Amino acid sequence: MIVRPHQHWFTRLFVWHGSVLEKIYSRLLLNLVLSICVIFFLPWYEALGIKLTMAPFSILGVAIAIFLGFRNSACYARFNEARLLWGQLAITSRSLLREVKSLPAATDDDINYFVNLQVAFCNCLRLTLRKKPIDAVLKPWLHEDELAWVMQSHAPCNRILLLMGNWLAKQRAEGVVSDVLWRSLDNHLNEYSAIAGGCERIASTPLPFAYTLILHRTVYLFCIMLPFALVTDLHYMTPFLSVFISYTFISLDCLAEELEDPFGTEDNDLALDAICNTIERDLRDMNGESELPAKLLPNAYYRLS
């Protein structure tokens, strides 16, 4: 995720890092080259008696803009839901630890163990959504036998939830947790499960491919044919206007692709590393630990992973 300080409007016009220009500049260069070629071949083009006007492009451009807007809205809805789910994960983690800390008979070792399970769950969910290996990352927070048991499952987050449930069941059996408080704690675990399920639903069900494909094809065909419609009236101004219009449509198409998968590692995806870091810092601070993990900050390009 790009986290930039407030900038003057003129300075923001020339921002490179965090914009989709890094991905699409080569496509815009191709459009520029095509526009220049169309200018040089204009006499031959007119000799064929073929003439494209702006009328159909105006109608098609409006239609493409509407459908791109719908697609971007759908993709942003996925991004926003993912953002809300991870925000709820932070809230649930704090609430759960607060109630665990209120147990009068719970020992410091028991609470430290439970904090490690919470941190392991958050990081396990992050790595699972990003399809990255998790064993090395979870090693500091889980016992060796627990880690081996968790890694045997195709859904390791569920097994960490089972470890939390087993810990609560043990406290209940020993009389540390009353039935009323146990129900409240168990509800928080159910919230963990619902959050993980919501994230997995977003990650495993992309927008219909056919819908994305038809927009993708239409945008690029529009941008390829546009110089032929502009050149008759604009001549040497054709490359400038063609590249500007192409930038608008192609950048919206590219941005929608990024937002469709909010759990990735691209510039406009959620900063899951930073969220997990914040959750761990909050939990360990609530637990009274003096040595907290270093806070993750944006890099020199204002990128927060």
C-alpha positions in Angstrom: 0.0 0.0 0.0 1.2 3.5 -0.8 1.1 5.8 2.1 2.1 9.3 1.0 2.1 12.6 3.0 -0.2 15.4 1.7 1.3 17.0 -1.5 0.7 20.1 -3.5 -1.6 19.5 -6.4 1.1 20.4 -8.9 3.7 18.1 -7.3 1.2 15.2 -7.4 0.9 15.5 -11.2 4.4 14.1 -11.5 4.2 11.3 -8.9 5.6 8.0 -10.3 5.8 5.5 -7.4 2.4 4.3 -6.5 0.8 5.2 -9.8 -0.1 2.5 -12.4 2.3 4.2 -14.9 5.0 1.8 -13.8 2.9 -1.0 -15.3 1.4 0.6 -18.4 4.0 3.0 -19.7 5.2 0.4 -22.3 1.6 0.1 -23.6 1.3 3.9 -23.8 4.6 4.0 -25.7 3.2 1.5 -28.2 0.2 3.7 -28.6 2.4 6.7 -29.2 4.4 4.9 -31.8 1.2 3.7 -33.5 -0.1 7.3 -33.6 3.1 8.6 -35.1 3.0 5.9 -37.8 -0.7 6.8 -38.6 0.4 10.4 -39.2 3.1 9.3 -41.7 0.8 6.9 -43.5 -2.1 9.4 -43.6 -1.9 10.1 -47.4 -2.0 6.3 -48.1 -4.7 5.9 -45.6 -6.9 8.6 -47.3 -6.2 7.1 -50.7 -7.9 3.9 -49.7 -11.1 5.8 -49.2 -11.4 4.5 -45.6 -12.3 7.1 -43.0 -13.1 6.6 -39.4 -15.0 9.4 -37.6 -15.2 10.2 -33.9 -18.9 9.6 -33.7 -18.8 5.8 -33.0 -15.8 6.3 -30.7 -17.6 8.9 -28.7 -20.5 6.5 -28.1 -18.2 3.5 -27.5 -16.0 5.6 -25.1 -19.0 6.5 -23.0 -20.0 2.8 -22.8 -16.5 1.7 -21.9 -16.3 4.3 -19.2 -19.6 3.2 -17.7 -18.6 -0.5 -17.6 -15.1 0.3 -16.3 -16.8 2.3 -13.6 -19.0 -0.6 -12.7 -16.0 -3.0 -12.6 -13.8 -0.6 -10.6 -16.7 -0.2 -8.1 -17.0 -4.0 -7.8 -13.2 -4.4 -7.3 -13.1 -1.6 -4.7 -16.0 -3.2 -2.9 -13.8 -6.3 -2.5 -10.9 -4.2 -1.4 -13.0 -2.3 1.1 -14.5 -5.6 2.5 -11.1 -7.0 3.0 -10.0 -3.8 4.8 -13.0 -4.0 7.1 -12.3 -7.7 7.8 -8.7 -7.0 8.8 -9.8 -4.1 10.9 -12.3 -6.4 12.7 -9.4 -8.8 13.2 -7.5 -6.2 15.1 -10.5 -5.3 17.2 -11.3 -8.9 18.0 -7.7 -9.7 19.0 -7.7 -6.8 21.5 -11.1 -7.7 22.9 -10.1 -11.4 23.3 -6.9 -10.7 25.1 -8.5 -8.1 27.4 -11.0 -10.8 28.5 -8.2 -13.4 28.9 -6.2 -11.0 31.0 -9.1 -10.6 33.3 -9.0 -14.2 34.3 -7.8 -14.1 37.9 -6.3 -17.6 38.0 -4.5 -17.5 34.6 -0.7 -17.5 34.9 1.6 -15.3 33.0 2.9 -18.3 31.1 -0.6 -19.2 30.0 -1.4 -15.7 28.8 2.0 -15.4 27.0 1.2 -18.7 25.2 -2.2 -17.4 24.2 -0.8 -14.2 22.9 1.6 -16.2 20.7 -1.3 -18.2 19.3 -3.1 -14.9 18.4 0.0 -13.5 16.7 0.5 -16.9 14.9 -3.1 -16.8 13.7 -2.9 -13.3 12.2 0.4 -14.1 10.4 -0.8 -17.5 9.2 -3.9 -15.9 7.7 -1.7 -13.2 6.0 0.7 -15.8 4.5 -2.1 -18.2 3.5 -3.9 -15.4 1.6 -0.7 -14.5 -0.2 0.1 -18.1 -0.9 3.5 -18.0 0.8 5.2 -20.6 3.0 4.3 -20.3 6.6 6.4 -22.8 8.6 9.5 -20.6 9.0 7.4 -17.6 10.0 5.2 -19.3 12.6 8.2 -21.1 14.2 8.8 -18.4 16.9 5.2 -18.5 18.2 4.3 -22.2 18.1 5.9 -25.2 19.8 7.6 -27.7 17.5 4.9 -30.4 17.8 2.2 -27.8 17.4 3.8 -26.4 14.3 4.2 -29.8 12.8 0.5 -30.5 13.5 -0.6 -27.2 12.0 1.5 -27.7 8.8 -0.2 -31.1 8.2 -3.5 -29.3 7.4 -4.5 -27.7 4.1 -6.2 -25.0 6.3 -3.5 -24.1 9.0 -5.5 -21.2 10.4 -8.2 -23.6 11.5 -5.8 -25.7 13.4 -4.4 -22.6 15.2 -8.0 -21.8 16.1 -8.3 -25.4 17.5 -5.2 -24.8 19.6 -6.9 -21.6 21.0 -10.1 -23.6 21.6 -8.2 -26.3 23.4 -6.5 -23.7 25.6 -9.9 -22.3 26.6 -11.3 -25.7 27.2 -8.4 -26.5 29.5 -8.9 -23.3 31.5 -12.6 -24.1 31.8 -12.0 -27.6 33.0 -9.6 -26.3 35.6 -12.2 -23.8 36.8 -10.3 -20.7 35.7 -13.1 -19.7 33.3 -16.7 -19.5 34.2 -19.4 -20.8 31.8 -20.6 -17.2 31.1 -17.1 -15.9 30.4 -16.2 -19.0 28.4 -19.1 -18.3 26.1 -17.9 -14.8 25.5 -14.4 -16.0 24.8 -15.7 -18.7 22.4 -17.7 -16.1 20.5 -14.4 -14.2 19.8 -12.9 -17.4 18.4 -16.0 -17.7 16.2 -15.3 -14.1 15.0 -11.8 -15.2 14.1 -13.2 -18.0 12.1 -15.7 -15.7 10.3 -13.0 -13.2 9.5 -10.8 -16.0 8.0 -13.7 -17.4 6.0 -14.6 -13.9 4.7 -11.0 -13.3 3.5 -10.8 -16.8 1.9 -14.0 -16.1 0.1 -12.6 -12.9 -1.4 -9.3 -14.6 -2.3 -10.9 -17.7 -3.9 -13.8 -16.1 -5.9 -12.5 -13.4 -8.3 -14.8 -11.5 -10.6 -16.2 -13.5 -13.5 -13.4 -13.9 -16.0 -15.6 -13.4 -19.1 -16.7 -10.0 -17.7 -13.1 -8.9 -17.1 -12.0 -10.3 -20.5 -14.6 -8.5 -22.6 -13.7 -5.2 -21.0 -10.0 -5.8 -21.4 -10.3 -6.6 -25.1 -12.7 -3.7 -25.7 -10.3 -1.2 -24.0 -7.3 -2.2 -26.0 -9.1 -2.4 -29.4 -10.5 1.0 -28.7 -7.0 2.4 -28.0 -5.6 0.7 -31.1 -8.2 2.1 -33.4 -8.5 5.6 -31.8 -5.5 7.2 -33.7 -7.1 6.3 -37.1 -10.2 8.3 -36.1 -8.3 11.2 -34.7 -5.6 11.7 -37.4 -7.9 13.1 -40.1 -8.9 16.1 -37.9 -6.0 16.5 -35.5 -3.0 15.5 -37.6 0.1 16.2 -35.5 -1.9 16.5 -32.3 -3.0 12.9 -32.7 -0.3 11.3 -30.5 -0.9 13.6 -27.6 -4.7 13.1 -27.4 -4.5 9.4 -28.3 -2.0 8.7 -25.5 -4.0 10.8 -23.0 -7.3 8.9 -23.7 -5.5 5.6 -23.7 -3.9 6.4 -20.4 -7.3 7.0 -18.8 -8.8 3.7 -20.0 -5.8 1.5 -19.6 -5.0 2.8 -16.1 -8.6 2.2 -14.9 -8.4 -1.4 -16.3 -5.0 -2.0 -14.6 -6.1 -0.5 -11.3 -9.2 -2.8 -11.2 -6.9 -5.8 -11.7 -4.9 -4.7 -8.6 -8.0 -4.0 -6.4 -9.6 -7.3 -7.4 -7.0 -9.2 -5.3 -6.6 -6.9 -2.2 -4.3 -9.5 -0.4 -1.4 -9.3 -2.9 1.9 -7.4 -2.7 1.3 -4.8 -5.3 1.4 -1.0 -4.6 -2.4 -0.7 -4.1 -3.0 -3.8 -2.1 -3.6 -4.0 1.6 -0.5 -3.6 3.9 -1.0 -7.0 5.6 2.5 -7.1 7.0 2.0 -3.7 8.7 -1.4 -4.7 10.0 0.0 -7.9 11.6 2.8 -5.9 13.0 0.4 -3.5 14.6 -1.7 -6.3 16.0 1.3 -7.9 17.6 2.6 -4.6 19.0 -0.9 -3.9 20.5 -1.2 -7.4 22.1 2.3 -7.4 23.6 1.8 -3.9 24.9 -1.5 -5.0 26.5 0.3 -8.0 28.0 2.8 -5.6 29.7 5.8 -6.6 27.6 8.5 -3.9 27.4 10.3 -5.2 24.2 7.9 -4.6 21.4 8.6 -5.5 17.7 9.8 -2.5 15.7 7.0 -0.7 13.9 6.9 -1.2 10.2 7.1 2.1 8.3 6.8 3.0 4.6 10.1 2.7 2.6 11.7 5.5 0.6 9.1 5.1 -2.1 6.2 5.5 0.4 5.4 1.8 0.1 4.1 -0.1 3.1 3.9 -3.9 2.7 
